[in-house]
Amino acid sequence: MDYQAKLTVPFGVLGIRCDDRALLGIDFLPATEGMQRATGVFAESVREQLQRYFENPDFQFTVPLKPVGTPHQQKVWLAMRNIPRGETRSYGELAIALKSGAQAVGQACGANPIPIIIPCHRVVGKSGLGGFMRHASGVSLDIKRWLLAHEQR
């Protein structure tokens, strides 16, 4: 996969995919990937904004996003962006608000191409963390726990 920048973060490396005007995706990569300088001005702006979020969870992202997905996924991703920092919503709560099903909401969360900025980590199960990055255990949930704890400051 080609990245326009890679940013080292407390739990690994973020691979940043963008064009000259919008963020297309963020991938979680292993720490062994190492950093990569931004290939352009926009990629550097994304990298800087992510760095500021890791320094201060109250940071407000302003980079334009261009997530590719179905109309239902787009609705779920917009709803996730409206969950305030430090709060969570259950899959069921989002499903009721969107007149959808909890499983469909969970599938849209798993398909989110721009995690952190579209905060799918703020969506949890009714009796636990739920999944993250299409995984129900392991490193993925460790990252979700870290992000939620970071935002509780």
N, C-alpha and C positions, 0 to 999 in steps of 0.2 A: 504494500500500500504506500502511495506517495503522500507525504505530509508536508505542509507548508511551514510547520514549526513543531517542535517537541519541547514540552515543559516538564521539568522534574518537580514532582509534588511529594508530599509526605508519604503517599502510599504507592508510588511508582512514577510513571511518566504518562503525560497526556499527549496524544498525537492530534494535532490540529489540522483539519482539512477545510480549506476555504478557496474561494475565487478572489478576484480583486475587490469585490463589493459586499460579500456576505459569508457568514460562517456556515459551512455545510455539515460538519461533523466533528465530534470529539471522540477519540478512542482511548480506552484505558490500556496502557502498555506496561510490560514488566520493567522494573527499575534498571535492568540490564540494557535497555534501549539507549539510555543516555540522552542528553539534550541535543536539540538541533536548532540552530539559528533560524529566525524567520526568513522566508524567501522574498518577502515584500512588505510594504508599508502596512497593508491591511492585516496580514498575518501577525506582524509585530504588535499591532493594536489589540488583537485577540489575546496574544500571549501576555501582554501587559495587564489587560483586564482580568484574566484568570489569575495572574500572580497577585493582583490586588485583592481578589476575593479570598485567596488563601491567607493573606495577611489580615484581612478584616471581613468577616462573613456578612457584614451589612453593606458591602460594596454593591452598587447597582450597575448591572451590565447594560451597555448601550450599543453593543455591536449588532448590526443587522444580521438576522438569522434567515436561513433558507432551508428549513428541514423538509425533506421530501417524504410524503406519506399520503395515505388515503384521507378523505374528508373526515372520517371518524377519528383517525389518529391525530389530525390537526386540531380537532375540538378538544381531545384529551390533553394534548400538549399545551394548548392555550390555557386550559383549566389548571394544569400543573404550575404554569408560570404565575398564576394568581394565588398560589398558596404562600402565605408570608413566611419569611425566614423564621426558623424556630418552631414552626407548626407543622403538623402532618395531617393528612386526610387518608381515610381508608379507601381501598378500591371500591367498596360498596357505597361510601359517601359520594365519591366522584360519579359513580354509575347512576345514582339517584339524581344528582344534579344535572347530568347530561342525558338522562332518560336512556340509559344504556344498561349493559350487564357488567357485573364486576369482572368476569373473565375477559370480556372485550377491552375493558379499561386496563387490565393487567397486561394483555397482549400489546396494547398501544404503548404502555410504559416500557415494555421490553424492546419495542421497536424504536424507541426514542434515539435519534441519531446525534443529539446535542445534549448529553447529560451534563449535569451541574448547572448550566445556564437554563435549560429546561429541566427543572429540578424533580426528576422522577424519583430521586431518593426520598422525597417528602411524602410519597405514597406508600402506605403500609397495609398489612393485613389487619383484620379486625382483632386478632389475638396474637400479634407478633409482627416482625419486620416485613414479612412477605418476601418477595424475591427482589433481585437486582441484576440487571444485565442478563436476563433469562436464566439465572441460576438461583437456586434456593438455599445454597450453603457455600462455604469456602471463602475464598479471597473476595469474591463479589460482595458478599454480605459484610465482610470486614470493611470494605470501602464504604458501603452504605452506612454502617455504624459510625465510621470516622466522620463522614460528611454531616450526619445528623448531630453528632457531638460537637463538631466545629461550629455549627449554626446555633447551638444552645448558649454560646458565650454571651 
